[in-house]
Amino acid sequence: MARFGQQIILGQKGNKNGVAVTGIYEGGLSLGLLRPYYLQIQDSTGSTRTIKYDQDTSLFVNGRIVGGAGLSKGWNEIKVKPGVYLRTAVRFDFGRYNEMVQGIEGGLVLEAYSSKIPIMLYNKEHQIYFQAYIALVFGRRK
């Protein structure tokens, strides 16, 4: 997934031994790339072959799976799914000795695509995805 958007940060950098509270919100375009999944299976004759997942392929589910077909398969079958995303977060930066920054960020992300996205076998396909996250932030201040 690729994201292209605008980020707006409200707040200021924390001072020495202080805490900065920052509100973040951003939104933009999202680009999903769907590539089919291939498996190597052993069929009833004992030979090994590579198959692609298809709703009607019983061998994909019931066959004797030897392993994945590798990353080389399916690149010519990529489908592009455009979408949009919105993200909002609150970040707490703890200043320490003017050089080190430590903080914690928590937020929510909402992604919506132009059509339903298949993720895994036997899971319902969705068009809208909701995520919540907590991130630990650390580094040096310049």
Sequence and secondary structure as in RCSB ss.txt:
>XXXX:A:sequence
MARFGQQIILGQKGNKNGVAVTGIYEGGLSLGLLRPYYLQIQDSTGSTRTIKYDQDTSLFVNGRIVGGAGLSKGW
NEIKVKPGVYLRTAVRFDFGRYNEMVQGIEGGLVLEAYSSKIPIMLYNKEHQIYFQAYIALVFGRRK
>XXXX:A:secstr
 EEEEEEEEES    TT EEEEEEEEEEEEEEEE   EEEEE TTS EEEEE  TT HHHHHSEEEEE  TTSSG
GG EEEEEEEEEEEEEEEEEETTTEEEEEEEEEEEEEEEEEE  STTS  EEEEEEEEEEEEEEE  
